[in-house]
Amino acid sequence: MQCTVNWGGPEGMLFTAQTGSGHVAVMDGAPEGGGHNLAPRPMELLLAGTGGCTAYDVVLILKRGRHAVTGCSVKVNAERAESDPKVFTRIEFAFTVTGKNLPRAAVERAVQLSHEKYCSASAMLEKTAEMTWSVDIVEA
């Protein structure tokens, strides 16, 4: 896996990342840090990537279990250390999973498996952050 990150130049803190798979992501900083608030902060993308990683796992696990999952969202809230490096110290994942007759035990197991076994992003972040999760199931 690889990516190349390029600074947009001396008029701000805009960075463009091109991934090895050929996709592009843009990042910017807050005005007080020299940015123009034109894109997510790098740490926001890290948090979003972690949410995407675990939601991907949950959907895949439920589909493989032949459960009728039709939707999955995860709201991710994080706290950061007050001093540098401002690592994540606490992350809460609130899953909302939609489907037909989804057994709570299966959904909770999918979330647990993601966090304990499959999600590489949360496995790295749990080195500095306490992680908690909750599940809400919505009948389709």
CNS distance restraints for C-alpha pairs under 8 A (distance, minus, plus):
assign (resid   1 and name CA) (resid  20 and name CA) 6.25 0.50 0.50
assign (resid   2 and name CA) (resid  19 and name CA) 6.16 0.50 0.50
assign (resid   2 and name CA) (resid  20 and name CA) 5.06 0.50 0.50
assign (resid   3 and name CA) (resid  17 and name CA) 6.45 0.50 0.50
assign (resid   3 and name CA) (resid  18 and name CA) 5.45 0.50 0.50
assign (resid   3 and name CA) (resid  19 and name CA) 4.16 0.50 0.50
assign (resid   3 and name CA) (resid  20 and name CA) 5.36 0.50 0.50
assign (resid   4 and name CA) (resid  17 and name CA) 5.48 0.50 0.50
assign (resid   4 and name CA) (resid  18 and name CA) 5.31 0.50 0.50
assign (resid   4 and name CA) (resid  19 and name CA) 6.52 0.50 0.50
assign (resid   5 and name CA) (resid  15 and name CA) 6.45 0.50 0.50
assign (resid   5 and name CA) (resid  16 and name CA) 5.53 0.50 0.50
assign (resid   5 and name CA) (resid  17 and name CA) 4.22 0.50 0.50
assign (resid   5 and name CA) (resid  18 and name CA) 6.47 0.50 0.50
assign (resid   6 and name CA) (resid  15 and name CA) 5.44 0.50 0.50
assign (resid   6 and name CA) (resid  16 and name CA) 5.30 0.50 0.50
assign (resid   6 and name CA) (resid  17 and name CA) 6.41 0.50 0.50
assign (resid   7 and name CA) (resid  13 and name CA) 6.99 0.50 0.50
assign (resid   7 and name CA) (resid  14 and name CA) 6.03 0.50 0.50
assign (resid   7 and name CA) (resid  15 and name CA) 4.46 0.50 0.50
assign (resid   7 and name CA) (resid  16 and name CA) 6.60 0.50 0.50
assign (resid   8 and name CA) (resid  12 and name CA) 7.28 0.50 0.50
assign (resid   8 and name CA) (resid  13 and name CA) 6.93 0.50 0.50
assign (resid   8 and name CA) (resid  14 and name CA) 5.18 0.50 0.50
assign (resid   8 and name CA) (resid  15 and name CA) 5.54 0.50 0.50
assign (resid   8 and name CA) (resid  16 and name CA) 7.22 0.50 0.50
assign (resid   9 and name CA) (resid  13 and name CA) 7.41 0.50 0.50
assign (resid   9 and name CA) (resid  14 and name CA) 7.53 0.50 0.50
assign (resid  12 and name CA) (resid  34 and name CA) 5.53 0.50 0.50
assign (resid  12 and name CA) (resid  35 and name CA) 4.90 0.50 0.50
assign (resid  12 and name CA) (resid  36 and name CA) 6.50 0.50 0.50
assign (resid  13 and name CA) (resid  28 and name CA) 5.53 0.50 0.50
assign (resid  13 and name CA) (resid  29 and name CA) 5.67 0.50 0.50
assign (resid  13 and name CA) (resid  33 and name CA) 7.96 0.50 0.50
assign (resid  13 and name CA) (resid  34 and name CA) 5.95 0.50 0.50
assign (resid  13 and name CA) (resid  35 and name CA) 4.53 0.50 0.50
assign (resid  13 and name CA) (resid  36 and name CA) 7.24 0.50 0.50
assign (resid  14 and name CA) (resid  26 and name CA) 7.23 0.50 0.50
assign (resid  14 and name CA) (resid  27 and name CA) 5.77 0.50 0.50
assign (resid  14 and name CA) (resid  28 and name CA) 4.39 0.50 0.50
assign (resid  14 and name CA) (resid  29 and name CA) 6.89 0.50 0.50
assign (resid  14 and name CA) (resid  35 and name CA) 6.63 0.50 0.50
assign (resid  14 and name CA) (resid  36 and name CA) 7.68 0.50 0.50
assign (resid  14 and name CA) (resid  38 and name CA) 7.70 0.50 0.50
assign (resid  14 and name CA) (resid  39 and name CA) 7.86 0.50 0.50
assign (resid  15 and name CA) (resid  26 and name CA) 5.81 0.50 0.50
assign (resid  15 and name CA) (resid  27 and name CA) 5.13 0.50 0.50
assign (resid  15 and name CA) (resid  28 and name CA) 6.18 0.50 0.50
assign (resid  16 and name CA) (resid  24 and name CA) 6.85 0.50 0.50
assign (resid  16 and name CA) (resid  25 and name CA) 5.85 0.50 0.50
assign (resid  16 and name CA) (resid  26 and name CA) 4.51 0.50 0.50
assign (resid  16 and name CA) (resid  27 and name CA) 6.31 0.50 0.50
assign (resid  17 and name CA) (resid  24 and name CA) 5.54 0.50 0.50
assign (resid  17 and name CA) (resid  25 and name CA) 5.14 0.50 0.50
assign (resid  17 and name CA) (resid  26 and name CA) 6.17 0.50 0.50
assign (resid  17 and name CA) (resid  27 and name CA) 7.93 0.50 0.50
assign (resid  18 and name CA) (resid  22 and name CA) 6.22 0.50 0.50
assign (resid  18 and name CA) (resid  23 and name CA) 5.62 0.50 0.50
assign (resid  18 and name CA) (resid  24 and name CA) 4.53 0.50 0.50
assign (resid  18 and name CA) (resid  25 and name CA) 6.59 0.50 0.50
assign (resid  19 and name CA) (resid  23 and name CA) 5.28 0.50 0.50
assign (resid  19 and name CA) (resid  24 and name CA) 6.30 0.50 0.50
assign (resid  26 and name CA) (resid  39 and name CA) 6.10 0.50 0.50
assign (resid  26 and name CA) (resid  40 and name CA) 7.29 0.50 0.50
assign (resid  27 and name CA) (resid  38 and name CA) 7.66 0.50 0.50
assign (resid  27 and name CA) (resid  39 and name CA) 5.00 0.50 0.50
assign (resid  27 and name CA) (resid  40 and name CA) 5.17 0.50 0.50
assign (resid  27 and name CA) (resid  41 and name CA) 5.41 0.50 0.50
assign (resid  27 and name CA) (resid  42 and name CA) 5.86 0.50 0.50
assign (resid  28 and name CA) (resid  35 and name CA) 5.80 0.50 0.50
assign (resid  28 and name CA) (resid  36 and name CA) 6.78 0.50 0.50
assign (resid  28 and name CA) (resid  37 and name CA) 5.86 0.50 0.50
assign (resid  28 and name CA) (resid  38 and name CA) 5.91 0.50 0.50
assign (resid  28 and name CA) (resid  39 and name CA) 4.98 0.50 0.50
assign (resid  28 and name CA) (resid  40 and name CA) 5.92 0.50 0.50
assign (resid  28 and name CA) (resid  41 and name CA) 5.38 0.50 0.50
assign (resid  28 and name CA) (resid  42 and name CA) 7.38 0.50 0.50
assign (resid  29 and name CA) (resid  33 and name CA) 6.13 0.50 0.50
assign (resid  29 and name CA) (resid  34 and name CA) 6.63 0.50 0.50
assign (resid  29 and name CA) (resid  35 and name CA) 4.11 0.50 0.50
assign (resid  29 and name CA) (resid  36 and name CA) 6.41 0.50 0.50
assign (resid  29 and name CA) (resid  37 and name CA) 5.74 0.50 0.50
assign (resid  29 and name CA) (resid  38 and name CA) 7.88 0.50 0.50
assign (resid  29 and name CA) (resid  39 and name CA) 7.66 0.50 0.50
assign (resid  29 and name CA) (resid  40 and name CA) 7.59 0.50 0.50
assign (resid  29 and name CA) (resid  41 and name CA) 5.64 0.50 0.50
assign (resid  30 and name CA) (resid  34 and name CA) 6.59 0.50 0.50
assign (resid  30 and name CA) (resid  35 and name CA) 4.85 0.50 0.50
assign (resid  30 and name CA) (resid  36 and name CA) 6.15 0.50 0.50
assign (resid  30 and name CA) (resid  37 and name CA) 5.20 0.50 0.50
assign (resid  30 and name CA) (resid  41 and name CA) 7.73 0.50 0.50
assign (resid  31 and name CA) (resid  35 and name CA) 4.56 0.50 0.50
assign (resid  31 and name CA) (resid  36 and name CA) 5.22 0.50 0.50
assign (resid  31 and name CA) (resid  37 and name CA) 6.33 0.50 0.50
assign (resid  40 and name CA) (resid  44 and name CA) 6.02 0.50 0.50
assign (resid  40 and name CA) (resid  45 and name CA) 6.52 0.50 0.50
assign (resid  41 and name CA) (resid  45 and name CA) 6.49 0.50 0.50
assign (resid  42 and name CA) (resid  46 and name CA) 6.35 0.50 0.50
assign (resid  43 and name CA) (resid  47 and name CA) 6.26 0.50 0.50
assign (resid  44 and name CA) (resid  48 and name CA) 6.07 0.50 0.50
assign (resid  45 and name CA) (resid  49 and name CA) 5.87 0.50 0.50
assign (resid  46 and name CA) (resid  50 and name CA) 6.30 0.50 0.50
assign (resid  47 and name CA) (resid  51 and name CA) 6.35 0.50 0.50
assign (resid  47 and name CA) (resid  76 and name CA) 7.38 0.50 0.50
assign (resid  47 and name CA) (resid  78 and name CA) 7.93 0.50 0.50
assign (resid  48 and name CA) (resid  52 and name CA) 6.12 0.50 0.50
assign (resid  48 and name CA) (resid  76 and name CA) 7.77 0.50 0.50
assign (resid  49 and name CA) (resid  53 and name CA) 5.98 0.50 0.50
assign (resid  49 and name CA) (resid 121 and name CA) 7.41 0.50 0.50
assign (resid  50 and name CA) (resid  54 and name CA) 6.30 0.50 0.50
assign (resid  50 and name CA) (resid 119 and name CA) 7.81 0.50 0.50
assign (resid  50 and name CA) (resid 121 and name CA) 5.18 0.50 0.50
assign (resid  50 and name CA) (resid 122 and name CA) 6.01 0.50 0.50
assign (resid  51 and name CA) (resid  55 and name CA) 6.04 0.50 0.50
assign (resid  51 and name CA) (resid  74 and name CA) 6.41 0.50 0.50
assign (resid  51 and name CA) (resid  75 and name CA) 7.61 0.50 0.50
assign (resid  51 and name CA) (resid  76 and name CA) 6.49 0.50 0.50
assign (resid  51 and name CA) (resid  93 and name CA) 7.71 0.50 0.50
assign (resid  52 and name CA) (resid  56 and name CA) 5.91 0.50 0.50
assign (resid  53 and name CA) (resid  57 and name CA) 6.43 0.50 0.50
assign (resid  53 and name CA) (resid 119 and name CA) 5.87 0.50 0.50
assign (resid  53 and name CA) (resid 120 and name CA) 7.58 0.50 0.50
assign (resid  53 and name CA) (resid 121 and name CA) 6.75 0.50 0.50
assign (resid  54 and name CA) (resid  58 and name CA) 6.26 0.50 0.50
assign (resid  54 and name CA) (resid 111 and name CA) 7.48 0.50 0.50
assign (resid  54 and name CA) (resid 114 and name CA) 5.73 0.50 0.50
assign (resid  54 and name CA) (resid 115 and name CA) 7.03 0.50 0.50
assign (resid  54 and name CA) (resid 118 and name CA) 7.98 0.50 0.50
assign (resid  54 and name CA) (resid 119 and name CA) 5.57 0.50 0.50
assign (resid  54 and name CA) (resid 122 and name CA) 7.65 0.50 0.50
assign (resid  55 and name CA) (resid  59 and name CA) 6.26 0.50 0.50
assign (resid  55 and name CA) (resid  72 and name CA) 6.73 0.50 0.50
assign (resid  55 and name CA) (resid  73 and name CA) 6.81 0.50 0.50
assign (resid  55 and name CA) (resid  74 and name CA) 6.64 0.50 0.50
assign (resid  56 and name CA) (resid  60 and name CA) 6.14 0.50 0.50
assign (resid  57 and name CA) (resid  61 and name CA) 5.98 0.50 0.50
assign (resid  57 and name CA) (resid 110 and name CA) 7.48 0.50 0.50
assign (resid  57 and name CA) (resid 111 and name CA) 7.82 0.50 0.50
assign (resid  57 and name CA) (resid 114 and name CA) 5.65 0.50 0.50
assign (resid  57 and name CA) (resid 118 and name CA) 7.00 0.50 0.50
assign (resid  57 and name CA) (resid 119 and name CA) 7.01 0.50 0.50
assign (resid  58 and name CA) (resid  62 and name CA) 6.16 0.50 0.50
assign (resid  58 and name CA) (resid 107 and name CA) 7.55 0.50 0.50
assign (resid  58 and name CA) (resid 110 and name CA) 5.12 0.50 0.50
assign (resid  58 and name CA) (resid 111 and name CA) 5.67 0.50 0.50
assign (resid  58 and name CA) (resid 114 and name CA) 6.46 0.50 0.50
assign (resid  59 and name CA) (resid  63 and name CA) 6.04 0.50 0.50
assign (resid  59 and name CA) (resid  69 and name CA) 7.14 0.50 0.50
assign (resid  59 and name CA) (resid  72 and name CA) 6.93 0.50 0.50
assign (resid  60 and name CA) (resid  64 and name CA) 6.03 0.50 0.50
assign (resid  61 and name CA) (resid  65 and name CA) 6.21 0.50 0.50
assign (resid  61 and name CA) (resid 110 and name CA) 5.83 0.50 0.50
assign (resid  62 and name CA) (resid  66 and name CA) 6.40 0.50 0.50
assign (resid  62 and name CA) (resid  67 and name CA) 5.39 0.50 0.50
assign (resid  62 and name CA) (resid  68 and name CA) 7.78 0.50 0.50
assign (resid  62 and name CA) (resid  69 and name CA) 6.73 0.50 0.50
assign (resid  62 and name CA) (resid 106 and name CA) 7.33 0.50 0.50
assign (resid  62 and name CA) (resid 107 and name CA) 7.07 0.50 0.50
assign (resid  62 and name CA) (resid 110 and name CA) 6.64 0.50 0.50
assign (resid  63 and name CA) (resid  67 and name CA) 5.54 0.50 0.50
assign (resid  63 and name CA) (resid  68 and name CA) 7.12 0.50 0.50
assign (resid  63 and name CA) (resid  69 and name CA) 6.81 0.50 0.50
assign (resid  67 and name CA) (resid  99 and name CA) 7.94 0.50 0.50
assign (resid  67 and name CA) (resid 100 and name CA) 7.89 0.50 0.50
assign (resid  67 and name CA) (resid 102 and name CA) 6.50 0.50 0.50
assign (resid  68 and name CA) (resid  99 and name CA) 5.39 0.50 0.50
assign (resid  68 and name CA) (resid 100 and name CA) 5.39 0.50 0.50
assign (resid  68 and name CA) (resid 101 and name CA) 7.32 0.50 0.50
assign (resid  68 and name CA) (resid 102 and name CA) 6.86 0.50 0.50
assign (resid  69 and name CA) (resid  97 and name CA) 7.27 0.50 0.50
assign (resid  69 and name CA) (resid  98 and name CA) 5.91 0.50 0.50
assign (resid  69 and name CA) (resid  99 and name CA) 4.18 0.50 0.50
assign (resid  69 and name CA) (resid 100 and name CA) 6.67 0.50 0.50
assign (resid  69 and name CA) (resid 102 and name CA) 7.20 0.50 0.50
assign (resid  70 and name CA) (resid  97 and name CA) 7.81 0.50 0.50
assign (resid  70 and name CA) (resid  98 and name CA) 5.48 0.50 0.50
assign (resid  70 and name CA) (resid  99 and name CA) 4.85 0.50 0.50
assign (resid  70 and name CA) (resid 100 and name CA) 7.79 0.50 0.50
assign (resid  70 and name CA) (resid 140 and name CA) 7.43 0.50 0.50
assign (resid  71 and name CA) (resid  96 and name CA) 7.91 0.50 0.50
assign (resid  71 and name CA) (resid  97 and name CA) 5.63 0.50 0.50
assign (resid  71 and name CA) (resid  98 and name CA) 4.65 0.50 0.50
assign (resid  71 and name CA) (resid  99 and name CA) 6.58 0.50 0.50
assign (resid  72 and name CA) (resid  95 and name CA) 7.07 0.50 0.50
assign (resid  72 and name CA) (resid  96 and name CA) 5.71 0.50 0.50
assign (resid  72 and name CA) (resid  97 and name CA) 4.42 0.50 0.50
assign (resid  72 and name CA) (resid  98 and name CA) 6.14 0.50 0.50
assign (resid  73 and name CA) (resid  95 and name CA) 5.74 0.50 0.50
assign (resid  73 and name CA) (resid  96 and name CA) 5.25 0.50 0.50
assign (resid  73 and name CA) (resid  97 and name CA) 6.51 0.50 0.50
assign (resid  74 and name CA) (resid  93 and name CA) 6.19 0.50 0.50
assign (resid  74 and name CA) (resid  94 and name CA) 5.30 0.50 0.50
assign (resid  74 and name CA) (resid  95 and name CA) 4.28 0.50 0.50
assign (resid  74 and name CA) (resid  96 and name CA) 6.17 0.50 0.50
assign (resid  75 and name CA) (resid  92 and name CA) 8.00 0.50 0.50
assign (resid  75 and name CA) (resid  93 and name CA) 5.81 0.50 0.50
assign (resid  75 and name CA) (resid  94 and name CA) 5.06 0.50 0.50
assign (resid  75 and name CA) (resid  95 and name CA) 6.51 0.50 0.50
assign (resid  76 and name CA) (resid  91 and name CA) 6.85 0.50 0.50
assign (resid  76 and name CA) (resid  92 and name CA) 5.66 0.50 0.50
assign (resid  76 and name CA) (resid  93 and name CA) 4.74 0.50 0.50
assign (resid  76 and name CA) (resid  94 and name CA) 6.46 0.50 0.50
assign (resid  77 and name CA) (resid  91 and name CA) 5.66 0.50 0.50
assign (resid  77 and name CA) (resid  92 and name CA) 5.18 0.50 0.50
assign (resid  77 and name CA) (resid  93 and name CA) 6.72 0.50 0.50
assign (resid  78 and name CA) (resid  88 and name CA) 6.51 0.50 0.50
assign (resid  78 and name CA) (resid  89 and name CA) 7.44 0.50 0.50
assign (resid  78 and name CA) (resid  90 and name CA) 5.50 0.50 0.50
assign (resid  78 and name CA) (resid  91 and name CA) 4.31 0.50 0.50
assign (resid  78 and name CA) (resid  92 and name CA) 6.34 0.50 0.50
assign (resid  79 and name CA) (resid  88 and name CA) 5.70 0.50 0.50
assign (resid  79 and name CA) (resid  89 and name CA) 5.68 0.50 0.50
assign (resid  79 and name CA) (resid  90 and name CA) 5.12 0.50 0.50
assign (resid  79 and name CA) (resid  91 and name CA) 6.53 0.50 0.50
assign (resid  80 and name CA) (resid  86 and name CA) 5.55 0.50 0.50
assign (resid  80 and name CA) (resid  87 and name CA) 5.39 0.50 0.50
assign (resid  80 and name CA) (resid  88 and name CA) 4.24 0.50 0.50
assign (resid  80 and name CA) (resid  89 and name CA) 5.21 0.50 0.50
assign (resid  80 and name CA) (resid  90 and name CA) 7.04 0.50 0.50
assign (resid  81 and name CA) (resid  85 and name CA) 7.37 0.50 0.50
assign (resid  81 and name CA) (resid  86 and name CA) 4.61 0.50 0.50
assign (resid  81 and name CA) (resid  87 and name CA) 5.55 0.50 0.50
assign (resid  81 and name CA) (resid  88 and name CA) 6.32 0.50 0.50
assign (resid  81 and name CA) (resid  89 and name CA) 6.05 0.50 0.50
assign (resid  82 and name CA) (resid  86 and name CA) 6.10 0.50 0.50
assign (resid  87 and name CA) (resid 128 and name CA) 6.84 0.50 0.50
assign (resid  87 and name CA) (resid 129 and name CA) 7.89 0.50 0.50
assign (resid  88 and name CA) (resid 125 and name CA) 7.29 0.50 0.50
assign (resid  88 and name CA) (resid 128 and name CA) 6.34 0.50 0.50
assign (resid  88 and name CA) (resid 129 and name CA) 5.42 0.50 0.50
assign (resid  89 and name CA) (resid 128 and name CA) 5.60 0.50 0.50
assign (resid  89 and name CA) (resid 129 and name CA) 3.86 0.50 0.50
assign (resid  89 and name CA) (resid 130 and name CA) 6.07 0.50 0.50
assign (resid  90 and name CA) (resid 129 and name CA) 4.58 0.50 0.50
assign (resid  90 and name CA) (resid 130 and name CA) 4.60 0.50 0.50
assign (resid  90 and name CA) (resid 131 and name CA) 5.90 0.50 0.50
assign (resid  91 and name CA) (resid 129 and name CA) 6.33 0.50 0.50
assign (resid  91 and name CA) (resid 130 and name CA) 6.22 0.50 0.50
assign (resid  91 and name CA) (resid 131 and name CA) 4.90 0.50 0.50
assign (resid  91 and name CA) (resid 132 and name CA) 6.51 0.50 0.50
assign (resid  92 and name CA) (resid 131 and name CA) 5.81 0.50 0.50
assign (resid  92 and name CA) (resid 132 and name CA) 4.88 0.50 0.50
assign (resid  92 and name CA) (resid 133 and name CA) 5.59 0.50 0.50
assign (resid  93 and name CA) (resid 131 and name CA) 7.71 0.50 0.50
assign (resid  93 and name CA) (resid 132 and name CA) 6.24 0.50 0.50
assign (resid  93 and name CA) (resid 133 and name CA) 4.51 0.50 0.50
assign (resid  93 and name CA) (resid 134 and name CA) 6.40 0.50 0.50
assign (resid  94 and name CA) (resid 133 and name CA) 5.66 0.50 0.50
assign (resid  94 and name CA) (resid 134 and name CA) 4.89 0.50 0.50
assign (resid  94 and name CA) (resid 135 and name CA) 6.06 0.50 0.50
assign (resid  94 and name CA) (resid 136 and name CA) 7.67 0.50 0.50
assign (resid  95 and name CA) (resid 133 and name CA) 7.42 0.50 0.50
assign (resid  95 and name CA) (resid 134 and name CA) 6.05 0.50 0.50
assign (resid  95 and name CA) (resid 135 and name CA) 4.80 0.50 0.50
assign (resid  95 and name CA) (resid 136 and name CA) 6.06 0.50 0.50
assign (resid  96 and name CA) (resid 135 and name CA) 6.00 0.50 0.50
assign (resid  96 and name CA) (resid 136 and name CA) 4.73 0.50 0.50
assign (resid  96 and name CA) (resid 137 and name CA) 5.81 0.50 0.50
assign (resid  96 and name CA) (resid 138 and name CA) 7.09 0.50 0.50
assign (resid  97 and name CA) (resid 107 and name CA) 7.74 0.50 0.50
assign (resid  97 and name CA) (resid 135 and name CA) 7.40 0.50 0.50
assign (resid  97 and name CA) (resid 136 and name CA) 6.32 0.50 0.50
assign (resid  97 and name CA) (resid 137 and name CA) 5.00 0.50 0.50
assign (resid  97 and name CA) (resid 138 and name CA) 6.14 0.50 0.50
assign (resid  98 and name CA) (resid 102 and name CA) 7.90 0.50 0.50
assign (resid  98 and name CA) (resid 137 and name CA) 5.82 0.50 0.50
assign (resid  98 and name CA) (resid 138 and name CA) 4.61 0.50 0.50
assign (resid  98 and name CA) (resid 139 and name CA) 5.84 0.50 0.50
assign (resid  98 and name CA) (resid 140 and name CA) 5.94 0.50 0.50
assign (resid  99 and name CA) (resid 137 and name CA) 7.77 0.50 0.50
assign (resid  99 and name CA) (resid 138 and name CA) 6.55 0.50 0.50
assign (resid  99 and name CA) (resid 139 and name CA) 5.43 0.50 0.50
assign (resid  99 and name CA) (resid 140 and name CA) 4.86 0.50 0.50
assign (resid 100 and name CA) (resid 139 and name CA) 5.57 0.50 0.50
assign (resid 100 and name CA) (resid 140 and name CA) 5.26 0.50 0.50
assign (resid 101 and name CA) (resid 139 and name CA) 6.73 0.50 0.50
assign (resid 102 and name CA) (resid 106 and name CA) 7.28 0.50 0.50
assign (resid 102 and name CA) (resid 107 and name CA) 7.12 0.50 0.50
assign (resid 102 and name CA) (resid 137 and name CA) 7.50 0.50 0.50
assign (resid 102 and name CA) (resid 139 and name CA) 7.62 0.50 0.50
assign (resid 103 and name CA) (resid 107 and name CA) 6.51 0.50 0.50
assign (resid 104 and name CA) (resid 108 and name CA) 6.04 0.50 0.50
assign (resid 104 and name CA) (resid 137 and name CA) 7.30 0.50 0.50
assign (resid 105 and name CA) (resid 109 and name CA) 5.94 0.50 0.50
assign (resid 106 and name CA) (resid 110 and name CA) 6.14 0.50 0.50
assign (resid 107 and name CA) (resid 111 and name CA) 6.37 0.50 0.50
assign (resid 107 and name CA) (resid 135 and name CA) 7.69 0.50 0.50
assign (resid 108 and name CA) (resid 112 and name CA) 6.09 0.50 0.50
assign (resid 108 and name CA) (resid 135 and name CA) 6.80 0.50 0.50
assign (resid 109 and name CA) (resid 113 and name CA) 5.97 0.50 0.50
assign (resid 110 and name CA) (resid 114 and name CA) 6.17 0.50 0.50
assign (resid 111 and name CA) (resid 115 and name CA) 6.36 0.50 0.50
assign (resid 112 and name CA) (resid 116 and name CA) 5.95 0.50 0.50
assign (resid 113 and name CA) (resid 117 and name CA) 5.35 0.50 0.50
assign (resid 113 and name CA) (resid 118 and name CA) 6.52 0.50 0.50
assign (resid 114 and name CA) (resid 118 and name CA) 4.74 0.50 0.50
assign (resid 114 and name CA) (resid 119 and name CA) 5.21 0.50 0.50
assign (resid 115 and name CA) (resid 119 and name CA) 5.77 0.50 0.50
assign (resid 115 and name CA) (resid 122 and name CA) 6.43 0.50 0.50
assign (resid 115 and name CA) (resid 123 and name CA) 7.05 0.50 0.50
assign (resid 116 and name CA) (resid 123 and name CA) 7.51 0.50 0.50
assign (resid 119 and name CA) (resid 123 and name CA) 6.23 0.50 0.50
assign (resid 120 and name CA) (resid 124 and name CA) 6.37 0.50 0.50
assign (resid 121 and name CA) (resid 125 and name CA) 6.31 0.50 0.50
assign (resid 122 and name CA) (resid 126 and name CA) 5.84 0.50 0.50
assign (resid 123 and name CA) (resid 127 and name CA) 7.28 0.50 0.50
assign (resid 125 and name CA) (resid 129 and name CA) 5.96 0.50 0.50
assign (resid 126 and name CA) (resid 130 and name CA) 6.25 0.50 0.50
assign (resid 126 and name CA) (resid 131 and name CA) 6.64 0.50 0.50
